[in-house]
């Protein structure tokens, strides 16, 4: 009886253990496609930052700190110039900021498509001249890799 029990037990063990080896190994390309579909390409894990803002632990507060710094610094640098006197009707300008993975920052004024009221070339050259020595900005991080980010900031030229 014991021998029969041992034989049945071993045969059952052998049959079930063979099923462990029948598992299909997932395809490498399928895993890659699945992983790429799960990634949200429109958001970064960490927003661009400056040294002063990196001390903040909360992600949203760090983001707010960075955007407030960017806006106020651009406003300060542009208020030195004669933008408000050269263009008295211009009170706010939208600036597209690009932060590259190399920590390089580029600025581009955004104008309405039908804008002929302003000398866009002159405003662009003033913007580039004033923002040439902009403080260092650390790039955004996506999955541990520095990435390029772009955003548009409303910059107040004339404060009343």
DRENLUMTOR-842266 format. One record per residue: x, y, z of N, C-alpha, C, O in turn; residue number from 1. Coordinates in steps of 0.001 Angstrom, whole numbers. Layout:
% residues N
+---------+---------+---------+---------+----------+---------+---------+---------+---------+---------+---------+---------+-----+
:  n_east : n_north :    n_up : ca_east : ca_north :   ca_up :  c_east : c_north :    c_up :  o_east : o_north :    o_up : num :
+---------+---------+---------+---------+----------+---------+---------+---------+---------+---------+---------+---------+-----+
:       X :       Y :       Z :       X :        Y :       Z :       X :       Y :       Z :       X :       Y :       Z : NUM :
...
+---------+---------+---------+---------+----------+---------+---------+---------+---------+---------+---------+---------+-----+
//
This chain:
% residues 160
+---------+---------+---------+---------+----------+---------+---------+---------+---------+---------+---------+---------+-----+
:  n_east : n_north :    n_up : ca_east : ca_north :   ca_up :  c_east : c_north :    c_up :  o_east : o_north :    o_up : num :
+---------+---------+---------+---------+----------+---------+---------+---------+---------+---------+---------+---------+-----+
:     810 :   -1184 :       0 :       0 :        0 :       0 :     867 :    1268 :       0 :     599 :    2240 :    -706 :   1 :
:    1900 :    1207 :     813 :    2794 :     2362 :     871 :    3512 :    2546 :    -458 :    3699 :    3672 :    -919 :   2 :
:    3908 :    1454 :   -1064 :    4611 :     1530 :   -2338 :    3703 :    2129 :   -3406 :    4141 :    2938 :   -4224 :   3 :
:    2467 :    1736 :   -3391 :    1507 :     2275 :   -4345 :    1304 :    3780 :   -4120 :    1245 :    4559 :   -5072 :   4 :
:    1200 :    4159 :   -2885 :    1032 :     5573 :   -2539 :    2245 :    6384 :   -2986 :    2086 :    7475 :   -3535 :   5 :
:    3448 :    5874 :   -2762 :    4679 :     6556 :   -3159 :    4748 :    6657 :   -4676 :    5126 :    7702 :   -5206 :   6 :
:    4389 :    5592 :   -5383 :    4419 :     5602 :   -6851 :    3411 :    6615 :   -7398 :    3728 :    7372 :   -8315 :   7 :
:    2219 :    6630 :   -6848 :    1217 :     7611 :   -7289 :    1661 :    9039 :   -6991 :    1470 :    9939 :   -7810 :   8 :
:    2239 :    9237 :   -5846 :    2711 :    10560 :   -5471 :    3818 :   11032 :   -6397 :    3785 :   12171 :   -6864 :   9 :
:    4798 :   10180 :   -6673 :    5902 :    10531 :   -7562 :    5424 :   10760 :   -8997 :    5887 :   11684 :   -9666 :  10 :
:    4507 :    9929 :   -9466 :    4007 :    10117 :  -10834 :    3222 :   11428 :  -10940 :    3332 :   12145 :  -11935 :  11 :
:    2441 :   11729 :   -9922 :    1695 :    12991 :   -9897 :    2662 :   14184 :   -9875 :    2447 :   15182 :  -10563 :  12 :
:    3710 :   14065 :   -9089 :    4716 :    15119 :   -8995 :    5415 :   15328 :  -10332 :    5645 :   16463 :  -10748 :  13 :
:    5753 :   14224 :  -11006 :    6426 :    14317 :  -12294 :    5530 :   14962 :  -13352 :    6000 :   15776 :  -14147 :  14 :
:    4259 :   14610 :  -13367 :    3346 :    15188 :  -14363 :    3117 :   16683 :  -14117 :    3087 :   17476 :  -15058 :  15 :
:    2960 :   17053 :  -12871 :    2726 :    18480 :  -12599 :    3994 :   19285 :  -12759 :    3920 :   20448 :  -13156 :  16 :
:    5153 :   18725 :  -12469 :    6394 :    19475 :  -12630 :    6721 :   19689 :  -14100 :    7367 :   20679 :  -14443 :  17 :
:    6300 :   18802 :  -14962 :    6525 :    18992 :  -16399 :    5745 :   20191 :  -16919 :    6168 :   20853 :  -17867 :  18 :
:    4614 :   20466 :  -16299 :    3811 :    21604 :  -16729 :    4498 :   22926 :  -16398 :    4215 :   23939 :  -17036 :  19 :
:    5382 :   22935 :  -15427 :    6112 :    24149 :  -15092 :    7026 :   24575 :  -16231 :    7277 :   25766 :  -16418 :  20 :
:    7525 :   23607 :  -16989 :    8436 :    23912 :  -18079 :    7725 :   24297 :  -19365 :    8363 :   24765 :  -20308 :  21 :
:    6416 :   24107 :  -19415 :    5661 :    24425 :  -20617 :    5263 :   25893 :  -20708 :    4672 :   26303 :  -21706 :  22 :
:    5573 :   26693 :  -19690 :    5175 :    28105 :  -19716 :    5861 :   28824 :  -20863 :    7052 :   28649 :  -21118 :  23 :
:    5084 :   29624 :  -21533 :    5589 :    30358 :  -22687 :    6364 :   31595 :  -22212 :    5886 :   32349 :  -21364 :  24 :
:    7547 :   31788 :  -22760 :    8363 :    32948 :  -22444 :    7826 :   34126 :  -23263 :    7675 :   34011 :  -24479 :  25 :
:    7534 :   35263 :  -22604 :    6995 :    36410 :  -23351 :    8004 :   36937 :  -24372 :    9215 :   36922 :  -24150 :  26 :
:    7471 :   37395 :  -25474 :    8285 :    37926 :  -26552 :    8877 :   39272 :  -26137 :    8197 :   40086 :  -25513 :  27 :
:   10120 :   39499 :  -26478 :   10827 :    40732 :  -26122 :   10149 :   41959 :  -26720 :    9988 :   42976 :  -26046 :  28 :
:    9756 :   41861 :  -27979 :    9110 :    42993 :  -28654 :    7745 :   43304 :  -28055 :    7363 :   44469 :  -27947 :  29 :
:    7012 :   42270 :  -27666 :    5708 :    42484 :  -27044 :    5857 :   43186 :  -25701 :    5083 :   44085 :  -25370 :  30 :
:    6855 :   42769 :  -24934 :    7107 :    43434 :  -23654 :    7486 :   44892 :  -23848 :    7038 :   45757 :  -23095 :  31 :
:    8308 :   45170 :  -24854 :    8718 :    46542 :  -25148 :    7521 :   47390 :  -25559 :    7368 :   48513 :  -25077 :  32 :
:    6672 :   46872 :  -26440 :    5479 :    47606 :  -26873 :    4550 :   47885 :  -25697 :    4000 :   48979 :  -25572 :  33 :
:    4383 :   46883 :  -24838 :    3526 :    47064 :  -23673 :    4088 :   48154 :  -22760 :    3344 :   49000 :  -22264 :  34 :
:    5386 :   48130 :  -22545 :    6032 :    49124 :  -21681 :    5921 :   50521 :  -22286 :    5658 :   51483 :  -21564 :  35 :
:    6115 :   50649 :  -23589 :    6025 :    51948 :  -24256 :    4609 :   52505 :  -24213 :    4423 :   53718 :  -24113 :  36 :
:    3611 :   51635 :  -24288 :    2220 :    52085 :  -24214 :    1844 :   52546 :  -22812 :     956 :   53383 :  -22653 :  37 :
:    2505 :   52012 :  -21805 :    2197 :    52391 :  -20428 :    2815 :   53731 :  -20037 :    2370 :   54352 :  -19072 :  38 :
:    3825 :   54183 :  -20763 :    4509 :    55430 :  -20430 :    3674 :   56618 :  -20890 :    3219 :   56656 :  -22033 :  39 :
:    3473 :   57586 :  -20000 :    2792 :    58831 :  -20348 :    3848 :   59788 :  -20895 :    4633 :   60358 :  -20137 :  40 :
:    3861 :   59960 :  -22204 :    4890 :    60769 :  -22854 :    4639 :   62262 :  -22719 :    5505 :   63061 :  -23077 :  41 :
:    3471 :   62663 :  -22208 :    3148 :    64084 :  -22072 :    3534 :   64658 :  -20714 :    3436 :   65868 :  -20507 :  42 :
:    3967 :   63818 :  -19796 :    4370 :    64291 :  -18479 :    5750 :   63759 :  -18141 :    6163 :   62694 :  -18599 :  43 :
:    6451 :   64535 :  -17323 :    7772 :    64120 :  -16871 :    7686 :   63661 :  -15424 :    6744 :   64004 :  -14710 :  44 :
:    8669 :   62886 :  -14998 :    8706 :    62438 :  -13611 :    9092 :   63584 :  -12683 :    8542 :   63723 :  -11591 :  45 :
:   10049 :   64408 :  -13130 :   10477 :    65589 :  -12381 :   10548 :   66758 :  -13346 :   11142 :   66653 :  -14419 :  46 :
:    9940 :   67871 :  -12960 :    9963 :    69075 :  -13795 :   11349 :   69703 :  -13754 :   12148 :   69399 :  -12868 :  47 :
:   11632 :   70579 :  -14714 :   12907 :    71305 :  -14632 :   12953 :   72037 :  -13294 :   11919 :   72312 :  -12684 :  48 :
:   14161 :   72344 :  -12853 :   14279 :    72958 :  -11539 :   15524 :   73815 :  -11462 :   16402 :   73762 :  -12324 :  49 :
:   15573 :   74610 :  -10400 :   16763 :    75379 :  -10079 :   17224 :   74915 :   -8701 :   16496 :   74204 :   -8008 :  50 :
:   18406 :   75308 :   -8310 :   18993 :    74837 :   -7057 :   18108 :   75178 :   -5862 :   17904 :   74337 :   -4986 :  51 :
:   17577 :   76405 :   -5814 :   16754 :    76816 :   -4673 :   15478 :   75995 :   -4542 :   15018 :   75753 :   -3426 :  52 :
:   14903 :   75566 :   -5645 :   13641 :    74814 :   -5616 :   13852 :   73327 :   -5332 :   12910 :   72649 :   -4921 :  53 :
:   15040 :   72813 :   -5536 :   15278 :    71384 :   -5350 :   15235 :   70961 :   -3890 :   15170 :   69769 :   -3592 :  54 :
:   15271 :   71921 :   -2982 :   15186 :    71616 :   -1552 :   13766 :   71243 :   -1150 :   13557 :   70646 :     -94 :  55 :
:   12793 :   71590 :   -1979 :   11379 :    71339 :   -1681 :   11050 :   69886 :   -2028 :   11355 :   69414 :   -3123 :  56 :
:   10426 :   69188 :   -1082 :   10130 :    67764 :   -1278 :    8876 :   67530 :   -2120 :    8850 :   66607 :   -2935 :  57 :
:    7839 :   68345 :   -1938 :    6576 :    68155 :   -2636 :    6722 :   68516 :   -4112 :    7223 :   69589 :   -4449 :  58 :
:    6284 :   67617 :   -4985 :    6433 :    67785 :   -6440 :    5707 :   69029 :   -6952 :    6263 :   69782 :   -7752 :  59 :
:    4477 :   69250 :   -6501 :    3691 :    70400 :   -6970 :    4273 :   71722 :   -6475 :    4298 :   72702 :   -7219 :  60 :
:    4735 :   71757 :   -5239 :    5338 :    72984 :   -4709 :    6660 :   73280 :   -5408 :    6991 :   74442 :   -5642 :  61 :
:    7416 :   72235 :   -5742 :    8673 :    72426 :   -6472 :    8388 :   72969 :   -7868 :    9094 :   73853 :   -8352 :  62 :
:    7359 :   72442 :   -8508 :    6953 :    72923 :   -9840 :    6547 :   74389 :   -9767 :    6968 :   75195 :  -10597 :  63 :
:    5728 :   74734 :   -8772 :    5275 :    76122 :   -8598 :    6461 :   77047 :   -8342 :    6532 :   78139 :   -8907 :  64 :
:    7394 :   76613 :   -7492 :    8591 :    77396 :   -7197 :    9374 :   77680 :   -8479 :    9816 :   78805 :   -8709 :  65 :
:    9539 :   76657 :   -9303 :   10290 :    76815 :  -10551 :    9611 :   77803 :  -11493 :   10264 :   78700 :  -12025 :  66 :
:    8307 :   77645 :  -11702 :    7608 :    78528 :  -12640 :    7545 :   79970 :  -12123 :    7625 :   80908 :  -12916 :  67 :
:    7405 :   80155 :  -10820 :    7431 :    81516 :  -10258 :    8806 :   82142 :  -10440 :    8916 :   83324 :  -10766 :  68 :
:    9857 :   81350 :  -10229 :   11214 :    81845 :  -10436 :   11420 :   82252 :  -11893 :   11938 :   83333 :  -12173 :  69 :
:   11018 :   81392 :  -12809 :   11197 :    81685 :  -14233 :   10471 :   82962 :  -14633 :   11045 :   83833 :  -15286 :  70 :
:    9204 :   83068 :  -14238 :    8408 :    84239 :  -14609 :    8999 :   85513 :  -14020 :    9168 :   86503 :  -14732 :  71 :
:    9313 :   85499 :  -12736 :    9834 :    86717 :  -12096 :   11207 :   87106 :  -12650 :   11489 :   88293 :  -12814 :  72 :
:   12057 :   86128 :  -12938 :   13384 :    86434 :  -13478 :   13280 :   87032 :  -14873 :   13978 :   87996 :  -15189 :  73 :
:   12422 :   86473 :  -15704 :   12238 :    87026 :  -17054 :   11664 :   88438 :  -16961 :   12116 :   89338 :  -17669 :  74 :
:   10674 :   88637 :  -16095 :   10087 :    89978 :  -15931 :   11133 :   90984 :  -15464 :   11183 :   92100 :  -15982 :  75 :
:   11962 :   90616 :  -14506 :   13000 :    91526 :  -14009 :   13992 :   91888 :  -15109 :   14368 :   93051 :  -15254 :  76 :
:   14408 :   90900 :  -15876 :   15394 :    91159 :  -16923 :   14806 :   91997 :  -18060 :   15517 :   92793 :  -18674 :  77 :
:   13525 :   91824 :  -18340 :   12910 :    92594 :  -19424 :   12485 :   93991 :  -18972 :   12378 :   94889 :  -19808 :  78 :
:   12241 :   94201 :  -17689 :   11864 :    95525 :  -17200 :   13035 :   96498 :  -17232 :   12834 :   97712 :  -17197 :  79 :
:   14253 :   95975 :  -17297 :   15436 :    96828 :  -17408 :   15427 :   97533 :  -18755 :   15877 :   98674 :  -18867 :  80 :
:   14931 :   96877 :  -19746 :   14995 :    97389 :  -21116 :   13851 :   98344 :  -21411 :   13006 :   98632 :  -20563 :  81 :
:   13860 :   98801 :  -22600 :   12872 :    99784 :  -23046 :   11695 :   99135 :  -23766 :   11070 :   99782 :  -24606 :  82 :
:   11384 :   97913 :  -23472 :   10247 :    97265 :  -24127 :    8955 :   98010 :  -23834 :    8136 :   98215 :  -24730 :  83 :
:    8769 :   98415 :  -22581 :    7531 :    99107 :  -22226 :    7463 :  100498 :  -22850 :    6366 :  100980 :  -23135 :  84 :
:    8608 :  101162 :  -23072 :    8573 :   102482 :  -23707 :    8498 :  102372 :  -25227 :    7846 :  103187 :  -25880 :  85 :
:    9163 :  101368 :  -25787 :    9136 :   101183 :  -27243 :    7778 :  100669 :  -27707 :    7333 :  100985 :  -28810 :  86 :
:    7126 :   99879 :  -26865 :    5817 :    99307 :  -27197 :    4849 :   99585 :  -26043 :    4593 :   98696 :  -25231 :  87 :
:    4317 :  100787 :  -25960 :    3477 :   101162 :  -24814 :    2183 :  100351 :  -24694 :    1650 :  100204 :  -23594 :  88 :
:    1681 :   99832 :  -25793 :     446 :    99044 :  -25732 :     693 :   97599 :  -25308 :    -246 :   96873 :  -24985 :  89 :
:    1933 :   97194 :  -25312 :    2293 :    95825 :  -24955 :    2428 :   95718 :  -23440 :    3338 :   96301 :  -22851 :  90 :
:    1531 :   94980 :  -22818 :    1617 :    94831 :  -21362 :    2020 :   93419 :  -20945 :    2633 :   93239 :  -19892 :  91 :
:    1685 :   92420 :  -21753 :    2046 :    91038 :  -21458 :    2521 :   90362 :  -22735 :    1977 :   90581 :  -23818 :  92 :
:    3530 :   89551 :  -22584 :    4037 :    88795 :  -23717 :    4161 :   87339 :  -23287 :    4569 :   87047 :  -22163 :  93 :
:    3812 :   86444 :  -24175 :    3967 :    85026 :  -23880 :    5315 :   84574 :  -24429 :    5660 :   84836 :  -25581 :  94 :
:    6061 :   83890 :  -23574 :    7399 :    83435 :  -23946 :    7439 :   81911 :  -23871 :    7163 :   81315 :  -22831 :  95 :
:    7790 :   81298 :  -24999 :    7973 :    79843 :  -25002 :    9387 :   79552 :  -24530 :   10363 :   80003 :  -25132 :  96 :
:    9485 :   78788 :  -23439 :   10772 :    78449 :  -22849 :   11056 :   76981 :  -23160 :   10211 :   76111 :  -22947 :  97 :
:   12253 :   76726 :  -23663 :   12688 :    75361 :  -23933 :   13900 :   75069 :  -23064 :   14907 :   75774 :  -23125 :  98 :
:   13789 :   74014 :  -22249 :   14910 :    73573 :  -21420 :   15411 :   72269 :  -22023 :   14694 :   71269 :  -22062 :  99 :
:   16651 :   72297 :  -22489 :   17249 :    71138 :  -23139 :   17887 :   70205 :  -22100 :   18169 :   70636 :  -20982 : 100 :
:   18118 :   68938 :  -22453 :   18748 :    67995 :  -21520 :   20136 :   68428 :  -21055 :   20624 :   67952 :  -20030 : 101 :
:   20768 :   69320 :  -21797 :   22104 :    69810 :  -21456 :   22055 :   71012 :  -20525 :   23088 :   71634 :  -20276 : 102 :
:   20882 :   71354 :  -20003 :   20636 :    72512 :  -19127 :   20646 :   73835 :  -19885 :   20590 :   74897 :  -19266 : 103 :
:   20716 :   73789 :  -21192 :   20648 :    75003 :  -22003 :   19188 :   75451 :  -22070 :   18280 :   74623 :  -22142 : 104 :
:   18971 :   76777 :  -22047 :   17622 :    77331 :  -22058 :   17480 :   78243 :  -23274 :   18361 :   79056 :  -23553 : 105 :
:   16362 :   78105 :  -23998 :   16074 :    78952 :  -25157 :   14724 :   79638 :  -24947 :   13795 :   79054 :  -24391 : 106 :
:   14638 :   80875 :  -25399 :   13425 :    81672 :  -25239 :   12930 :   82131 :  -26600 :   13714 :   82522 :  -27465 : 107 :
:   11615 :   82075 :  -26774 :   11011 :    82486 :  -28042 :    9688 :   83188 :  -27744 :    8787 :   82584 :  -27162 : 108 :
:    9560 :   84467 :  -28140 :    8284 :    85152 :  -27893 :    7184 :   84562 :  -28776 :    7423 :   84192 :  -29926 : 109 :
:    5993 :   84484 :  -28225 :    4843 :    83957 :  -28952 :    3891 :   85115 :  -29249 :    3452 :   85821 :  -28340 : 110 :
:    3586 :   85297 :  -30510 :    2684 :    86358 :  -30930 :    1470 :   85749 :  -31606 :    1559 :   84663 :  -32178 : 111 :
:     331 :   86439 :  -31549 :    -830 :    85959 :  -32306 :    -483 :   85906 :  -33792 :     347 :   86679 :  -34269 : 112 :
:   -1113 :   85004 :  -34510 :    -811 :    84806 :  -35932 :   -1039 :   86074 :  -36758 :    -318 :   86340 :  -37719 : 113 :
:   -2034 :   86837 :  -36376 :   -2366 :    88029 :  -37149 :   -1737 :   89291 :  -36559 :   -2210 :   90395 :  -36828 : 114 :
:    -689 :   89145 :  -35767 :     -75 :    90281 :  -35079 :     804 :   91076 :  -36039 :    1840 :   90593 :  -36496 : 115 :
:     382 :   92282 :  -36333 :    1184 :    93210 :  -37125 :    1400 :   94503 :  -36350 :    2065 :   95421 :  -36829 : 116 :
:     836 :   94566 :  -35160 :     928 :    95783 :  -34359 :    2314 :   95963 :  -33747 :    2683 :   97081 :  -33387 : 117 :
:    3084 :   94892 :  -33622 :    4386 :    94967 :  -32974 :    5484 :   94559 :  -33931 :    5271 :   93767 :  -34850 : 118 :
:    6653 :   95109 :  -33702 :    7834 :    94710 :  -34457 :    8369 :   93438 :  -33809 :    9176 :   93490 :  -32880 : 119 :
:    7909 :   92303 :  -34310 :    8239 :    91020 :  -33675 :    9737 :   90726 :  -33708 :   10261 :   90090 :  -32793 : 120 :
:   10418 :   91175 :  -34735 :   11861 :    90931 :  -34830 :   12598 :   91718 :  -33753 :   13536 :   91207 :  -33142 : 121 :
:   12180 :   92947 :  -33520 :   12819 :    93778 :  -32496 :   12556 :   93204 :  -31095 :   13465 :   93140 :  -30268 : 122 :
:   11327 :   92795 :  -30839 :   10992 :    92207 :  -29534 :   11786 :   90922 :  -29325 :   12287 :   90671 :  -28229 : 123 :
:   11902 :   90115 :  -30368 :   12663 :    88866 :  -30285 :   14138 :   89147 :  -29975 :   14739 :   88459 :  -29150 : 124 :
:   14710 :   90141 :  -30624 :   16128 :    90443 :  -30384 :   16343 :   91012 :  -28979 :   17347 :   90696 :  -28341 : 125 :
:   15424 :   91840 :  -28488 :   15528 :    92358 :  -27118 :   15424 :   91212 :  -26124 :   16180 :   91148 :  -25155 : 126 :
:   14494 :   90319 :  -26367 :   14297 :    89170 :  -25480 :   15563 :   88315 :  -25414 :   15997 :   87929 :  -24329 : 127 :
:   16146 :   88022 :  -26559 :   17354 :    87193 :  -26581 :   18547 :   87911 :  -25926 :   19351 :   87281 :  -25238 : 128 :
:   18656 :   89212 :  -26140 :   19769 :    89963 :  -25559 :   19659 :   90024 :  -24035 :   20665 :   89882 :  -23339 : 129 :
:   18476 :   90228 :  -23522 :   18278 :    90366 :  -22072 :   18359 :   89030 :  -21340 :   18739 :   88993 :  -20170 : 130 :
:   18012 :   87946 :  -22001 :   17979 :    86648 :  -21332 :   19195 :   85787 :  -21650 :   19182 :   84572 :  -21449 : 131 :
:   20256 :   86439 :  -22153 :   21455 :    85718 :  -22538 :   22161 :   85065 :  -21338 :   22621 :   83927 :  -21442 : 132 :
:   22250 :   85762 :  -20220 :   22945 :    85243 :  -19042 :   21962 :   84717 :  -17997 :   22048 :   85060 :  -16818 : 133 :
:   21045 :   83895 :  -18441 :   20000 :    83360 :  -17563 :   20616 :   82344 :  -16589 :   21510 :   81589 :  -16971 : 134 :
:   20144 :   82321 :  -15335 :   20686 :    81358 :  -14354 :   20519 :   79906 :  -14823 :   19670 :   79604 :  -15661 : 135 :
:   21347 :   79020 :  -14263 :   21343 :    77605 :  -14648 :   20020 :   76945 :  -14255 :   19521 :   77117 :  -13143 : 136 :
:   19476 :   76191 :  -15198 :   18245 :    75440 :  -14984 :   18551 :   73964 :  -15203 :   19101 :   73578 :  -16234 : 137 :
:   18190 :   73150 :  -14226 :   18376 :    71701 :  -14365 :   17236 :   71135 :  -15205 :   16081 :   71509 :  -14999 : 138 :
:   17532 :   70247 :  -16143 :   16489 :    69737 :  -17045 :   15489 :   68831 :  -16335 :   15723 :   68359 :  -15223 : 139 :
:   14379 :   68607 :  -17009 :   13361 :    67683 :  -16505 :   13889 :   66259 :  -16606 :   14787 :   65962 :  -17394 : 140 :
:   13306 :   65384 :  -15786 :   13735 :    63984 :  -15753 :   12552 :   63094 :  -16107 :   11464 :   63244 :  -15552 : 141 :
:   12771 :   62165 :  -17035 :   11779 :    61165 :  -17397 :   12450 :   59807 :  -17312 :   13363 :   59510 :  -18083 : 142 :
:   11999 :   58982 :  -16376 :   12534 :    57635 :  -16170 :   14047 :   57652 :  -15957 :   14769 :   56784 :  -16446 : 143 :
:   14509 :   58667 :  -15211 :   15920 :    58765 :  -14861 :   16800 :   59413 :  -15907 :   18016 :   59474 :  -15725 : 144 :
:   16226 :   59898 :  -16999 :   17002 :    60476 :  -18100 :   16598 :   61940 :  -18276 :   15405 :   62241 :  -18304 : 145 :
:   17580 :   62872 :  -18397 :   17237 :    64271 :  -18673 :   16579 :   64386 :  -20046 :   17049 :   63802 :  -21022 : 146 :
:   15479 :   65148 :  -20108 :   14736 :    65301 :  -21362 :   14470 :   66780 :  -21657 :   14566 :   67635 :  -20777 : 147 :
:   14138 :   67051 :  -22905 :   13796 :    68399 :  -23353 :   12348 :   68685 :  -22959 :   11472 :   67839 :  -23134 : 148 :
:   12103 :   69888 :  -22425 :   10740 :    70307 :  -22101 :   10493 :   71699 :  -22657 :   11413 :   72504 :  -22803 : 149 :
:    9229 :   71962 :  -22965 :    8821 :    73276 :  -23448 :    7563 :   73688 :  -22716 :    6698 :   72862 :  -22424 : 150 :
:    7468 :   74979 :  -22422 :    6278 :    75526 :  -21797 :    6200 :   77003 :  -22139 :    7203 :   77625 :  -22490 : 151 :
:    5002 :   77557 :  -22036 :    4768 :    78956 :  -22358 :    4424 :   79696 :  -21072 :    3539 :   79289 :  -20319 : 152 :
:    5150 :   80800 :  -20835 :    4916 :    81617 :  -19644 :    4380 :   82986 :  -20037 :    4921 :   83625 :  -20939 : 153 :
:    3327 :   83445 :  -19373 :    2887 :    84829 :  -19596 :    3784 :   85753 :  -18769 :    3880 :   85607 :  -17551 : 154 :
:    4432 :   86696 :  -19434 :    5362 :    87616 :  -18764 :    4785 :   89020 :  -18836 :    4503 :   89537 :  -19917 : 155 :
:    4614 :   89627 :  -17671 :    4055 :    90980 :  -17597 :    5178 :   91983 :  -17845 :    6173 :   92008 :  -17120 : 156 :
:    5010 :   92803 :  -18869 :    6003 :    93807 :  -19236 :    5773 :   95101 :  -18457 :    6707 :   95684 :  -17907 : 157 :
:    4547 :   95527 :  -18421 :    4203 :    96806 :  -17815 :    3309 :   96540 :  -16612 :    2209 :   96005 :  -16748 : 158 :
:    3789 :   96917 :  -15438 :    2991 :    96771 :  -14225 :    2478 :   98129 :  -13791 :    3240 :   99091 :  -13684 : 159 :
:    1188 :   98197 :  -13543 :     598 :    99487 :  -13154 :     158 :   99458 :  -11720 :    -362 :  100452 :  -11214 : 160 :
+---------+---------+---------+---------+----------+---------+---------+---------+---------+---------+---------+---------+-----+
//
